[in-house]
Amino acid sequence: MTSIGGAEMVDWNLAVATATRLVRPGPEVSRDEARAVVAELRRHAKASEEHVRGFTRMGTEGTHDTPVLVVDRPGWVRANVAGFREILKPLLEKMQERRSTSTGGAVLGAVGGKVTGVELGMLLSFLASRVLGQYETFAPATRELPAGGPPDAPSGGRLLLVAPNIVHVERELDVQPHDFRLWVCLHEETHRTQFSAVPWLRDHLEGEIQSFLGETDVDPMTVLERIREAAQSLAGGRPEAEEDDGGRSFVELVQTPAQREILGRLTAVMSLLEGHADFVMDGVGPQVVPTVAEIREKFQQRRAKGASRLDTALRKLLGLDAKLRQYRDGERFVRAVVDQVGMDGFNRVWTSPNTLPTKMEIAKPADWIARVHRKAES
């Protein structure tokens, strides 16, 4: 448990325990089936390296020391709590400073980190049953959750594949399991390639996030209220949450003018990364995944439809609807650029932070081409 300024803002251990207790059980599989799924996901992750590197023409060094971890839902929770704990330190420190002077801080102090930990755990239990895979970049390495990179590095990243969720979705969509598992691995391997082949990307992204959090001007009570609203929605206490809160997300609550600029840059980067992964998955898929057309169609329908009314409310509150737009907008950007200047021309995007697209350029790929290519050629 982290103690900041002598007071616990979030009981992280309790968040893990709560999420682990509340998360839905995965699909029923025998012990032998579970072993086979884990082994196949590892094989597909390994095979995906060559497919992705060949298609993207990105560097070949750096990937092999980045571990692939096939995890269950509690394992995903533990990895993400470790990442949140690391990345949120500046915000929690700032909130701690305000606790003694603000009304919200007094209330948060009275409620304590344990309640916040429980409610955060409720949210994580919701998310843990939905994520298929993730390239986790920020959490420090532990024996249970190793990471790549040199020993003195904060984290070299790790690829998480959430086996029960992959099995659940392949059954729900009624698609060929072996094809679906490889298809998922292609997407997640693209993210691993992005970070391992572009050495400056992790530090750049972390710097933007820390700048965003450093500019946060929000009282602790507001954050607590938003966590509580999300948790109560999850528990069924506020089924009309999406109407009551006007669709605001956590991110939208903590924006200052400076943050809006940072958020615009972060949105562009995330759109690029997610769109690039979708583009690569579609580009490689027809060559190695026989039923890719059926998988893509069914998965897109699932993405667009979402689930229940409650799921929609929580997506809005957590800002997950924005992530869906990032897949769409980013994929259009990558496809348009590759069509115009080829894969090598697109790969100039990885040269430096200055060659990343802006939020406006994501919507207008020709502007990025004009800025990066014509300037370089003049």
Number of C-alpha atoms within 10 A of each C-alpha: 12 15 12 15 11 8 13 18 26 23 20 24 17 20 27 25 17 20 26 22 14 15 20 13 13 15 14 11 12 9 9 8 11 15 11 12 21 18 13 15 23 19 13 20 25 16 15 24 19 12 21 23 18 13 13 20 12 18 14 14 11 17 21 13 15 20 18 22 23 20 20 18 26 21 18 27 24 22 23 20 19 19 17 14 17 14 17 14 16 17 19 19 16 18 24 22 14 17 21 13 10 15 14 21 21 16 15 24 18 10 13 16 22 17 19 24 22 24 25 25 28 27 25 26 25 18 17 22 22 15 17 22 22 19 20 19 22 24 24 18 20 11 6 10 18 19 27 22 20 10 10 7 11 16 22 27 26 26 24 24 28 25 23 24 22 24 20 17 18 18 13 11 16 13 17 16 16 16 19 24 23 24 26 19 28 27 26 25 30 26 21 27 23 23 20 25 18 17 14 14 18 17 13 13 18 14 12 16 18 18 16 23 21 16 20 19 15 17 19 24 19 16 18 19 14 18 22 19 19 26 22 17 21 21 13 12 12 17 17 13 24 21 11 11 14 10 18 18 21 16 14 15 14 18 19 15 9 12 22 16 14 20 20 13 19 18 19 22 22 16 28 26 21 24 24 24 26 22 22 23 27 19 15 20 21 13 10 14 19 14 16 22 13 14 20 16 11 15 16 11 12 14 11 10 10 13 10 9 13 17 16 18 26 26 21 20 25 21 17 15 18 14 16 15 14 22 20 14 19 28 23 21 25 25 19 17 19 14 12 14 13 12 17 12 15 22 17 14 17 17 12 13 13 10 15 19 24 20 20 13 16 24 16 16 21 14 15 22 21 11 14 18 16 10 9 8 6 5
